[in-house]
Amino acid sequence: MADRSFLDWPFLDDGHRRLGRELDDWCAANVAHAHSEDVDGECRALVRALGDAGWLRYCVPTAYGGMHDTLDIRSLALIRETLARHSGLADFAFAMQGLGSGTISLFGTEAQKRAYLPDVAAGRKIAAFALTEPASGSDVASMETTATRTGDGYRVDGAKTYISNGGIADYYVLFARTGEAPGAKGVSAFIVDADTPGLAVTERIAVIAPHPLATLTFTGMALPETALLGESGRGFAAAMATLDIFRTTVGAAALGFARRALDEATARARVRKLGAGTLADNAVTQAKLAEMVLDVDTSALLIYRAGWLRDVRGERNTREAALAKLHATDSAQQVIDKAVQMFGGLGVTVGTPVEALYREVRALRIYEGASEVQKVVIARQHLAQSVP
């Protein structure tokens, strides 16, 4: 059984402790680590199951069927950590419901919130967040997709790629250039239903840890005024505010993968024969396990501190969220690599848990702000705070 002692840390309250235990038990009974070949169908089923069980209520505010008045980062992180430990695809399904609705929760009109958030919480609508483009990944301000004003709305032209839930989403939160100013200040956000004429899924993208991913193209797509999400020209700020909330939870997902790898490696070390003893009796193995434990606990401390700072203190946590994501995703890669090494040939055999974890964890160092970007954020925050 995975370590639950962190639930007693002061960063968490009794509600989080209950959530962690109940979700862990639910996952053990309802979530499989191995996945079918029908990834689209499995994701749809996972969204429905998470909605039916009430876990998606943590993705939206109370007024729209949610659990808390505002989004609670510690709950989101705890859910992602727990789901990731059991199933990377279950974590993905939950995470995208949150990320794909977060901008609506933060900046939507009352009508927009009521039209989308209750269905997200119930698992009736699958959400997506369409930000990345073929020519702009981390450099979001350089996006080329345009939303041109017309007499009664907007005309959208361009493309988005590597869009999670692309092809199965019921709607997309789309970011496009509206031109109020150059760079980041000329971007707006929109809500786009998946059946809107002019929107096409032009490519399904296969990646090493399978999940629904696609390229979307927009050709003369007409949107009404009511599709605008938040203020015109403030889309970049809305995107960053959304990512500020969910960046910590990416680290939490990595932590879940690392915990699973540590559990698998520990169990393997106890039974794998080595001479007259087992791997667990070997000093080299013990050193590796110690390093893995250190990385797991350090990541957990950074993650739940970042959430606590935002949830309890009400403070902006850009620096702390960047630290949490950077360390948790980078160190999870190392923890899982050590686990694979302990398994030897079995560790790279398709179908074993550590082999799947090795593929699952890699993307987390890229999406929602690559590790290199997090270093820039941390350094800038540090320099700004250390001005004499």
Secondary structure, DSSP 8 states (H G I E B T S, - for coil): ----GGGGSTTS-HHHHHHHHHHHHHHHHH--SS--S-HHHHHHHHHHHHHHTTGGGGGSBGGGT-SBSS--HHHHHHHHHHHHHH-HHHHHHHHHHHHHHHHHHHH--HHHHHHHHHHHHHTSS---EE--BTTBSS-GGG---EEEE-SSEEEEEEEEEEEETTTT-SEEEEEEE--SSSGGGGEEEEEEETT-TTEEEEEE---SS---EEEEEEEEEEEEGGGEESSTT-HHHHHHHHHHHHHHHHHHHHHHHHHHHHHHHHHHHHHSEETTEEGGGSHHHHHHHHHHHHHHHHHHHHHHHHHHHHHTS----HHHHHHHHHHHHHHHHHHHHHHHHHHGGGGGSTTSHHHHHHHHHHGGGTTTS-HHHHHHHHHHHHHHHT--
